[in-house]
Amino acid sequence: MNWRISKAAAVLFLSSFLFPSCEDPTAIGLELQEPGTQIGTTYSDTSTVVASTVLLQDSIIGLGAPNVQVGRVTDGEFGTVTAKTFAEFGPLSFPAHPDSIDVTKGADSLIINLDYSYSFGDTTKTLAFNVHRLTQGFRDDETYYTNEAMSYNDTPVGTVTFLPRPRSTVKSTADTSRTVPVLLKLKITGGFANEVLQTLAQTSTLDAFTNVMKGLAIVPANGSAGEGSIIGFSLLSSSTNLTLHYKSKKNIAKTTTFLYTDRYYNQVQADRTGTPLASFTPTSANGSTLSSTATNNRTYLQAGTGLATVIRMPHLAFFRESDPVAAALTGKKQDRQLAINKAELIIPVVESSVISAQDSAKLPPVISVVTATPSNRMALTQGTQGIPIALTAEGTSQRATLQYRGKQGGYVYVINITSYIQNLLYNRLANNGLILLPSNLSDDAATPTNLAQTVNRAIIEANQSNNAARRIKLRLFYSTAQ
């Protein structure tokens, strides 16, 4: 069906060049037509798009995230990723009569209950986690990032081997009409449980308690026992707690419930030895990049480890190069007036990485699109704690994100960047490129996003050859004044 332009529409179109204060033309109706069928428009998908993988590992805040991660996975493209959790805990309330606690009998046990709903990797394989006692306490004046570690005693105080069952539920024993999440339960006996009991009896404030009991480190066991998947725990869940079982001086069974405080986070480490990303190391500078030409025409994104993709379109000015007719009439070089009717980035995912439903589930749940700086960092708003400057989704006030189209859509991400391209062409924005960030964004720089709470990843086909069957494309529909 042909798109018919009324006389009124034509007048409005021409006035967009005559009156600079008017808004830029929009793409209304263009999404209903195939490339090349728009009357009065020109179509192009051959503009050069250059993509690189960028490392942004030193700016991922983990402190206080709703979820923390523990585990280890190995992947031929991304290497070995290890997640550890460091957490402070304290009693829900101190005993009204601590002198009634018989510390000489010792604690029966300390039960750690962990609610988990996130997983990444092979959950059909059993995992082994160790719990260690922190030897370093949390500080209120420090920000904790996912590339930081805390020191802990080498000897574990407890261990557990289990088959992950994320998002599973069972009927409540207290009320069979409702279900409760399947929890990871870890039982600690002996010396550490006794020390928790003694500290409980000898302190009456949280600060005093945590000054002695600095917290726990939950880490995957060494070797293959701790490898297979990474599990995400919700430390804020009402089902997550620690329960201390002990006896009173009258030999009555007692329990005290402990909760995690607001001081906890997870560390995420990546060993990329032997992978296409091997040059990215823990000591690599923030903003370091690897061109797609150095990584088999691919770029990478992974939350937690700080991998993102930066996209640049260096030759956009070509579309406004000198108008030969105007130059002949005036004898001067003159850029032509041009309106972007619609601009889309088409970003293909490596098909072999998403051919199954399980593979597709490993993709980042959200990929935000933020503007880049010349040094490959994210452009930030002004202030002591700037937040990334994101593109605005066309026709809304919401932040722009990539939209994934699965098998039926050709395994690609798509985003409409019409206004962004129009602004670049008229020098209203600096052409520093865009960063594809495998995370949502927060309005508060100190609020952890899922960049700190997952390790989901994507592999992008980033071939720069126009002859490549699958490559990043900038699809442009544009019109020029006649």
C-alpha positions as CSV (number, residue, x, y, z in Angstrom):
1,M,0.0,0.0,0.0
2,N,1.4,3.3,-1.0
3,W,1.9,6.1,1.5
4,R,0.2,9.2,0.2
5,I,1.4,12.6,1.4
6,S,-1.3,15.2,1.5
7,K,-0.6,18.8,0.5
8,A,-0.9,19.9,4.1
9,A,1.7,17.3,5.1
10,A,4.0,18.4,2.3
11,V,3.7,22.1,3.5
12,L,4.5,21.0,7.1
13,F,7.5,19.0,5.9
14,L,9.0,21.9,3.9
15,S,8.4,24.3,6.9
16,S,10.6,22.1,9.0
17,F,13.5,23.5,7.0
18,L,12.3,27.0,6.8
19,F,11.6,27.4,10.5
20,P,14.4,26.1,12.8
21,S,12.2,26.3,15.9
22,C,9.9,23.6,14.6
23,E,10.3,20.1,16.0
24,D,12.1,17.5,13.9
25,P,9.9,15.2,11.7
26,T,8.8,12.0,13.3
27,A,8.6,8.4,11.9
28,I,4.8,8.1,12.0
29,G,3.7,5.4,9.6
30,L,7.1,4.3,8.5
31,E,7.1,1.2,10.7
32,L,4.3,-0.1,8.6
33,Q,6.3,-0.2,5.4
34,E,9.2,-2.2,4.1
35,P,12.6,-0.6,3.4
36,G,12.7,1.3,0.2
37,T,8.9,1.7,-0.2
38,Q,8.5,5.1,1.4
39,I,7.5,7.7,-1.1
40,G,9.6,10.8,-0.7
41,T,12.2,9.1,1.5
42,T,15.6,7.5,1.0
43,Y,16.7,4.3,2.7
44,S,20.2,3.3,3.7
45,D,21.7,0.6,5.9
46,T,25.3,0.9,4.7
47,S,26.5,3.6,7.1
48,T,29.7,2.5,8.9
49,V,29.0,1.2,12.5
50,V,32.1,0.4,14.6
51,A,31.7,-1.7,17.7
52,S,34.1,-2.6,20.6
53,T,33.9,-4.3,23.9
54,V,34.5,-1.9,26.8
55,L,35.4,-2.8,30.4
56,L,33.6,-0.8,33.1
57,Q,34.5,-2.9,36.2
58,D,35.4,-0.3,38.8
59,S,32.1,1.5,39.1
60,I,29.6,-1.2,40.0
61,I,28.2,-0.5,43.4
62,G,27.2,-3.7,45.3
63,L,26.5,-2.5,48.8
64,G,22.8,-3.0,49.8
65,A,21.6,-4.6,46.5
66,P,18.4,-6.6,47.0
67,N,20.2,-9.7,45.7
68,V,23.7,-11.1,46.1
69,Q,25.4,-13.9,44.2
70,V,27.5,-17.0,45.1
71,G,28.9,-19.6,42.8
72,R,31.2,-20.2,39.8
73,V,30.7,-20.8,36.1
74,T,33.2,-21.3,33.2
75,D,32.4,-20.3,29.7
76,G,34.7,-20.5,26.6
77,E,33.9,-16.9,25.6
78,F,33.7,-15.2,29.0
79,G,36.1,-17.3,31.1
80,T,35.6,-18.3,34.7
81,V,33.3,-16.0,36.7
82,T,33.3,-16.4,40.5
83,A,30.9,-14.7,42.9
84,K,31.3,-14.4,46.7
85,T,29.1,-12.7,49.2
86,F,30.2,-10.8,52.3
87,A,27.5,-10.0,54.8
88,E,27.1,-8.6,58.4
89,F,24.4,-10.0,60.6
90,G,22.9,-9.2,64.0
91,P,20.1,-10.3,66.4
92,L,16.5,-9.2,65.6
93,S,16.4,-8.3,69.3
94,F,18.6,-8.9,72.2
95,P,17.4,-11.3,75.0
96,A,15.6,-9.4,77.8
97,H,17.6,-11.5,80.3
98,P,20.9,-12.4,78.7
99,D,22.1,-13.8,82.1
100,S,19.7,-16.6,81.6
101,I,21.7,-18.0,78.7
102,D,23.9,-20.9,79.8
103,V,27.0,-20.3,77.6
104,T,28.7,-23.3,79.3
105,K,26.3,-25.7,77.6
106,G,27.3,-24.1,74.2
107,A,25.0,-23.6,71.2
108,D,23.2,-26.5,69.7
109,S,23.5,-25.0,66.2
110,L,23.3,-21.9,64.1
111,I,21.0,-22.5,61.1
112,I,21.4,-20.2,58.1
113,N,18.3,-19.9,55.9
114,L,18.7,-18.3,52.4
115,D,15.9,-17.6,50.0
116,Y,17.0,-17.6,46.4
117,S,15.3,-17.1,43.1
118,Y,18.0,-16.2,40.6
119,S,20.3,-18.6,38.9
120,F,22.8,-18.6,36.0
121,G,24.4,-21.7,34.6
122,D,23.7,-25.4,34.9
123,T,21.3,-26.0,37.8
124,T,21.2,-29.7,37.2
125,K,24.7,-30.0,38.8
126,T,25.2,-30.0,42.6
127,L,27.0,-27.1,44.2
128,A,29.1,-26.8,47.3
129,F,29.4,-23.6,49.3
130,N,31.6,-22.8,52.2
131,V,30.9,-20.2,55.0
132,H,33.8,-18.4,56.5
133,R,34.1,-15.9,59.3
134,L,35.0,-12.4,58.2
135,T,38.2,-11.0,59.8
136,Q,37.5,-7.5,58.4
137,G,34.5,-5.5,59.5
138,F,32.3,-3.1,57.4
139,R,32.8,0.6,57.5
140,D,30.0,3.2,57.2
141,D,32.4,5.6,55.3
142,E,33.3,3.2,52.5
143,T,31.5,2.3,49.3
144,Y,31.7,-1.3,48.3
145,Y,32.1,-2.2,44.6
146,T,31.7,-5.7,43.0
147,N,35.5,-5.8,42.2
148,E,36.4,-5.5,45.9
149,A,37.1,-8.3,48.3
150,M,36.9,-8.6,52.1
151,S,39.3,-10.7,54.2
152,Y,38.1,-13.9,55.9
153,N,39.5,-16.8,57.8
154,D,40.7,-19.6,55.5
155,T,39.1,-22.3,57.5
156,P,35.3,-22.6,56.8
157,V,32.9,-22.7,59.8
158,G,30.4,-24.6,57.7
159,T,29.7,-26.1,54.3
160,V,26.7,-27.3,52.3
161,T,26.3,-29.3,49.1
162,F,22.9,-29.0,47.4
163,L,21.1,-29.2,44.1
164,P,19.9,-25.7,43.2
165,R,16.1,-25.2,43.0
166,P,15.6,-21.5,42.3
167,R,12.1,-20.2,42.2
168,S,10.8,-23.6,43.6
169,T,8.1,-23.7,46.3
170,V,6.7,-26.2,48.7
171,K,3.6,-26.3,50.9
172,S,4.1,-24.6,54.3
173,T,4.2,-27.0,57.2
174,A,2.4,-24.4,59.4
175,D,-0.3,-23.7,56.8
176,T,-0.7,-26.3,54.0
177,S,-3.0,-23.9,52.1
178,R,-0.1,-21.7,51.1
179,T,3.4,-22.3,49.6
180,V,6.8,-21.1,50.7
181,P,10.0,-20.8,48.8
182,V,12.6,-23.7,48.9
183,L,15.4,-22.4,51.0
184,L,19.1,-23.2,51.2
185,K,19.7,-24.3,54.8
186,L,23.2,-24.5,56.2
187,K,23.8,-25.9,59.7
188,I,26.8,-24.6,61.7
189,T,27.8,-26.3,64.9
190,G,30.9,-26.2,67.2
191,G,33.2,-23.3,67.8
192,F,31.6,-20.5,65.7
193,A,28.1,-21.2,66.9
194,N,29.4,-21.1,70.5
195,E,31.1,-17.7,69.8
196,V,27.9,-16.3,68.4
197,L,26.1,-17.4,71.6
198,Q,28.7,-15.9,73.9
199,T,28.7,-12.6,72.0
200,L,24.9,-12.5,72.2
201,A,25.1,-13.0,76.0
202,Q,27.8,-10.3,76.4
203,T,26.5,-7.5,74.2
204,S,23.4,-5.3,74.2
205,T,23.8,-3.2,71.0
206,L,24.2,-4.0,67.4
207,D,27.5,-2.1,67.1
208,A,28.9,-4.0,70.1
209,F,27.8,-7.3,68.5
210,T,29.2,-6.6,65.1
211,N,32.4,-5.4,66.5
212,V,33.0,-9.0,67.6
213,M,31.0,-10.9,65.0
214,K,32.2,-9.0,61.9
215,G,30.1,-11.1,59.5
216,L,30.2,-14.0,57.1
217,A,31.7,-14.8,53.7
218,I,29.7,-17.3,51.6
219,V,31.9,-18.6,48.8
220,P,31.9,-21.5,46.3
221,A,34.0,-24.5,47.3
222,N,37.3,-24.9,45.6
223,G,37.5,-27.1,42.4
224,S,34.6,-28.6,40.5
225,A,32.4,-28.9,43.6
226,G,31.8,-25.1,43.6
227,E,31.3,-24.8,39.9
228,G,28.3,-25.1,37.6
229,S,26.0,-22.2,38.4
230,I,25.8,-18.9,40.2
231,I,22.9,-18.5,42.6
232,G,21.3,-15.2,43.6
233,F,20.1,-14.9,47.3
234,S,17.7,-12.3,48.6
235,L,19.0,-11.1,51.9
236,L,16.0,-8.9,52.3
237,S,13.5,-11.7,52.1
238,S,11.4,-12.5,55.1
239,S,12.5,-16.1,54.7
240,T,16.2,-15.3,54.9
241,N,17.6,-15.4,58.4
242,L,19.9,-17.1,60.9
243,T,18.5,-19.0,63.9
244,L,20.6,-19.8,66.9
245,H,19.5,-22.8,69.0
246,Y,20.7,-23.0,72.6
247,K,19.7,-23.9,76.2
248,S,18.8,-21.6,79.1
249,K,20.2,-22.2,82.6
250,K,17.0,-24.0,83.4
251,N,17.8,-26.3,80.4
252,I,14.9,-24.9,78.4
253,A,15.4,-24.9,74.6
254,K,15.7,-21.3,73.3
255,T,16.1,-19.7,69.9
256,T,17.2,-16.3,68.8
257,T,16.7,-15.0,65.2
258,F,19.4,-13.0,63.5
259,L,19.0,-11.0,60.3
260,Y,21.4,-9.5,57.8
261,T,22.0,-5.8,58.3
262,D,22.1,-3.3,55.5
263,R,25.9,-3.9,55.1
264,Y,26.4,-6.6,52.6
265,Y,27.5,-7.0,48.9
266,N,28.9,-9.5,46.5
267,Q,32.3,-9.6,44.7
268,V,32.4,-10.8,41.1
269,Q,35.7,-11.9,39.6
270,A,36.5,-12.9,36.0
271,D,39.5,-15.0,34.9
272,R,39.5,-14.6,31.1
273,T,42.7,-16.5,30.4
274,G,42.4,-18.3,27.1
275,T,39.4,-16.4,25.9
276,P,38.9,-13.7,23.2
277,L,38.8,-11.3,26.1
278,A,42.1,-12.4,27.7
279,S,43.6,-8.9,27.5
280,F,41.0,-7.7,30.0
281,T,42.5,-8.4,33.4
282,P,41.6,-7.2,37.0
283,T,44.3,-4.5,36.6
284,S,42.9,-3.2,33.2
285,A,42.0,0.5,33.3
286,N,38.4,1.4,33.4
287,G,37.2,2.2,29.9
288,S,39.7,-0.2,28.3
289,T,38.4,-1.4,24.9
290,L,38.8,-4.3,22.5
291,S,37.8,-3.7,18.9
292,S,35.5,-6.3,17.4
293,T,38.2,-7.0,14.8
294,A,40.3,-8.3,17.6
295,T,37.6,-10.6,19.0
296,N,36.4,-12.6,15.9
297,N,34.0,-9.9,14.9
298,R,32.1,-10.1,18.1
299,T,31.5,-7.8,21.1
300,Y,30.4,-8.8,24.6
301,L,28.1,-7.7,27.4
302,Q,28.0,-9.2,30.9
303,A,26.6,-7.8,34.1
304,G,28.6,-8.2,37.2
305,T,32.0,-8.4,35.4
306,G,31.6,-4.9,33.8
307,L,31.6,-5.9,30.1
308,A,29.6,-3.6,27.8
309,T,29.6,-2.7,24.1
310,V,30.3,0.7,22.7
311,I,29.0,1.6,19.3
312,R,30.2,4.5,17.1
313,M,28.9,5.8,13.8
314,P,31.8,8.0,12.7
315,H,30.6,8.9,9.2
316,L,27.1,10.3,9.8
317,A,28.2,13.7,8.4
318,F,28.2,12.1,5.0
319,F,24.4,12.4,4.9
320,R,24.6,16.2,5.0
321,E,27.5,16.6,2.6
322,S,27.4,19.5,0.2
323,D,24.2,19.8,-1.9
324,P,25.5,20.0,-5.5
325,V,22.5,22.0,-6.8
326,A,22.7,24.6,-4.0
327,A,26.5,24.8,-4.5
328,A,26.0,25.5,-8.3
329,L,23.4,28.2,-7.6
330,T,25.4,30.0,-4.9
331,G,28.9,29.2,-5.8
332,K,29.5,28.1,-2.2
333,K,29.7,24.7,-0.5
334,Q,26.4,24.2,1.3
335,D,25.2,21.3,3.5
336,R,21.9,20.0,2.4
337,Q,18.8,20.2,4.6
338,L,17.9,16.7,5.8
339,A,15.3,15.2,8.0
340,I,15.6,11.7,9.6
341,N,12.2,10.1,9.3
342,K,13.3,7.0,11.2
343,A,16.6,5.6,12.4
344,E,17.0,2.1,13.9
345,L,19.9,0.2,15.2
346,I,19.7,-3.5,14.4
347,I,22.0,-5.5,16.6
348,P,22.2,-9.2,15.9
349,V,23.0,-11.7,18.7
350,V,25.3,-14.7,17.9
351,E,22.7,-17.3,17.0
352,S,24.6,-20.3,18.5
353,S,24.4,-18.5,21.9
354,V,20.6,-18.3,22.0
355,I,19.3,-21.3,20.1
356,S,17.6,-22.8,23.1
357,A,15.2,-21.4,25.7
358,Q,17.9,-22.0,28.4
359,D,20.4,-20.0,26.3
360,S,18.0,-17.2,25.8
361,A,17.4,-17.0,29.5
362,K,21.0,-16.0,29.9
363,L,20.6,-12.8,28.1
364,P,20.5,-9.6,30.2
365,P,16.9,-8.9,31.3
366,V,17.5,-5.2,30.4
367,I,20.0,-3.5,28.1
368,S,20.1,0.2,28.6
369,V,21.5,2.6,26.0
370,V,23.6,5.4,27.4
371,T,25.8,8.0,25.8
372,A,29.5,7.6,25.8
373,T,32.5,9.9,26.4
374,P,35.5,10.1,24.1
375,S,37.4,7.9,26.6
376,N,34.8,5.1,26.4
377,R,33.3,5.8,29.7
378,M,29.6,6.5,30.4
379,A,28.6,10.1,30.2
380,L,27.3,11.2,33.6
381,T,25.0,13.9,34.8
382,Q,26.6,16.7,36.7
383,G,27.1,16.4,40.5
384,T,29.3,14.6,42.9
385,Q,27.5,11.3,42.1
386,G,26.4,11.6,38.5
387,I,24.2,8.9,36.9
388,P,24.6,7.6,33.3
389,I,22.9,9.8,30.7
390,A,20.5,7.5,28.9
391,L,18.8,8.0,25.6
392,T,15.1,8.7,25.8
393,A,12.8,6.2,24.1
394,E,11.1,7.7,21.1
395,G,7.7,9.2,21.9
396,T,8.0,8.7,25.7
397,S,9.8,10.2,28.7
398,Q,11.2,6.8,29.6
399,R,14.8,5.6,29.3
400,A,15.6,3.8,26.0
401,T,16.4,0.1,26.1
402,L,17.1,-2.5,23.5
403,Q,14.2,-4.7,22.5
404,Y,15.0,-8.3,21.9
405,R,13.4,-10.1,19.0
406,G,13.8,-13.9,19.3
407,K,13.8,-16.6,16.7
408,Q,10.8,-15.1,14.7
409,G,12.5,-11.7,14.7
410,G,15.9,-13.1,13.6
411,Y,17.7,-13.1,17.0
412,V,18.3,-9.3,17.0
413,Y,18.0,-6.4,19.3
414,V,16.3,-3.3,17.9
415,I,16.2,0.3,19.1
416,N,14.7,3.4,17.6
417,I,17.2,6.3,17.7
418,T,15.6,8.8,15.3
419,S,15.9,11.9,17.5
420,Y,19.4,11.0,18.5
421,I,20.6,10.7,14.9
422,Q,18.8,14.0,14.0
423,N,20.5,15.8,16.8
424,L,23.9,14.3,15.8
425,L,23.5,15.5,12.2
426,Y,22.8,19.1,13.3
427,N,25.6,19.1,15.9
428,R,23.2,19.3,18.9
429,L,25.0,16.4,20.5
430,A,28.6,15.2,20.5
431,N,29.1,12.1,18.4
432,N,31.0,10.1,21.0
433,G,29.0,6.9,20.5
434,L,26.5,4.8,22.6
435,I,27.2,2.2,25.3
436,L,25.0,-0.9,25.5
437,L,24.9,-1.5,29.3
438,P,23.6,-4.9,30.4
439,S,21.5,-3.5,33.2
440,N,18.7,-1.2,34.2
441,L,19.5,2.3,35.5
442,S,18.8,4.0,38.8
443,D,18.0,7.7,39.5
444,D,20.3,7.4,42.5
445,A,23.9,6.6,41.8
446,A,24.3,4.9,45.1
447,T,21.4,2.4,44.4
448,P,22.7,-0.9,43.0
449,T,21.1,-2.0,39.8
450,N,21.0,-5.5,38.3
451,L,24.5,-4.7,36.9
452,A,25.6,-5.8,40.4
453,Q,23.0,-8.5,40.9
454,T,23.4,-10.8,37.8
455,V,26.0,-12.2,35.5
456,N,23.7,-12.4,32.5
457,R,25.5,-12.0,29.2
458,A,25.1,-11.4,25.4
459,I,27.4,-11.9,22.4
460,I,26.9,-9.5,19.5
461,E,27.7,-10.1,15.9
462,A,29.7,-7.0,15.2
463,N,31.2,-7.6,11.7
464,Q,32.0,-4.3,10.1
465,S,31.9,-5.5,6.5
466,N,28.8,-4.5,4.5
467,N,29.0,-7.9,2.8
468,A,28.5,-9.8,6.1
469,A,25.2,-11.6,6.4
470,R,24.8,-10.6,10.1
471,R,26.2,-7.3,11.2
472,I,25.2,-4.3,13.2
473,K,23.2,-2.0,10.9
474,L,22.0,1.6,11.1
475,R,18.7,1.6,9.2
476,L,18.0,5.2,8.0
477,F,14.9,6.6,6.3
478,Y,15.6,10.2,5.5
479,S,14.3,13.0,3.4
480,T,15.9,16.1,1.8
481,A,14.5,19.4,0.8
482,Q,14.1,19.7,-3.0
